[in-house]
Amino acid sequence: MKLKKIILGMVAVLTLVTLGACGKKEASSSDDSWKTIEKEKKVTIGLDDTFVPMGFKDEAGKIVGFDVDLAKAVFQEYGIKADFQPIDWSMKENELDNGTIDLIWNGYTVTKSREKKVLFSDPYAQNEQVLVTKKDSGITKASEMKDKILGAQEGSSGYEAFGNEPKLLKDIVKDNDATLYASFNEAMIDLENGRINGLLIDKVYADYYLKQANKLDKYNISSVGFKNEDFAVGARKGDKELVGKINDAFKKLQEDGKYAEISKKWFGEELSLPKE
């Protein structure tokens, strides 16, 4: 009887601890963190540090890229330092929810499923999902991937679109699914070595990677037919003031020419913010 009381007591304590932890997590996802960020003068941004040219490690190991420069410029408006935290891209929303990072900012595409999990900023760039194949494969369009092996990044918007619009690619590729990779770098290596026949990938990545590697003449880049995408910053649902500050800074950077300057540096042309 005494043992039974001890066990029941332990269960009660564990229950209280669990409920307390759940309550704390819920509060952190519903509170706006702007005041804390403003006070500490630091914001932590999660990214896939292999996603050229948006956010990646250069040869010296420094995190650079379009998104990196844009994020720094946004928070410089408020005297806040932007720190960049490499994360497992397939776990990005979890990292945001548990407070490891304050924002997801790295070619993060707005999708309906993601809108249920995060609060998005205004779009700041546009993208398209494309199919990359080797020229010597003879595959120049998605319809020629019948019974071929396709690669994609795990947790990517491209893989999500692949599942949402199966007639365009999923229904014809081998096993009606894609070989998944943690990063596009790994996928490109397998494509080059013939372990996959095609790669579903962000156009911004494909254009930059192949140009830098001097391999544009060895690969085909073709449209799959998915809708064009908007890149935006992802925050916790409660971070409305934080997202508002980011949106305000976007507009200012557009007006003073800083956005065009950053886009010229990374894309070779002066771009404008997408029209709402």
Stockholm file with secondary structure:
# STOCKHOLM 1.0

chainA/1-276         MKLKKIILGMVAVLTLVTLGACGKKEASSSDDSWKTIEKEKKVTIGLDDTFVPMGFKDEAGKIVGFDVDLAKAVFQEYGIKADFQPIDWSMKENELDNGTIDLIWNGYTVTKSREKKVLFSDPYAQNEQVLVTKKDSGITKASEMKDKILGAQEGSSGYEAFGNEPKLLKDIVKDNDATLYASFNEAMIDLENGRINGLLIDKVYADYYLKQANKLDKYNISSVGFKNEDFAVGARKGDKELVGKINDAFKKLQEDGKYAEISKKWFGEELSLPKE
#=GR chainA/1-276 SS CHHHHHHHHHHHHHHHHHHHHHHHHHHHHHSCCHHHHHHHTEEEEEECTEETTTEEECTTSCEESHHHHHHHHHHHTTTCEEEEEECCGGGHHHHHHTTSCSEECSSCBCCHHHHTTCEECCCCEEECEEEEEEGGGTCCSGGGCTTCCEEEETTCHHHHHHHHSGGGTTTTSGGGSEEEESSHHHHHHHHHTTSSSEEEEEHHHHHHHHHHTTCGGGEEEEECCCCCEEECCEECTTCHHHHHHHHHHHHHHHHTTHHHHHHHHHHSSCCCCCCC
#=GC SS_cons         CHHHHHHHHHHHHHHHHHHHHHHHHHHHHHSCCHHHHHHHTEEEEEECTEETTTEEECTTSCEESHHHHHHHHHHHTTTCEEEEEECCGGGHHHHHHTTSCSEECSSCBCCHHHHTTCEECCCCEEECEEEEEEGGGTCCSGGGCTTCCEEEETTCHHHHHHHHSGGGTTTTSGGGSEEEESSHHHHHHHHHTTSSSEEEEEHHHHHHHHHHTTCGGGEEEEECCCCCEEECCEECTTCHHHHHHHHHHHHHHHHTTHHHHHHHHHHSSCCCCCCC
//
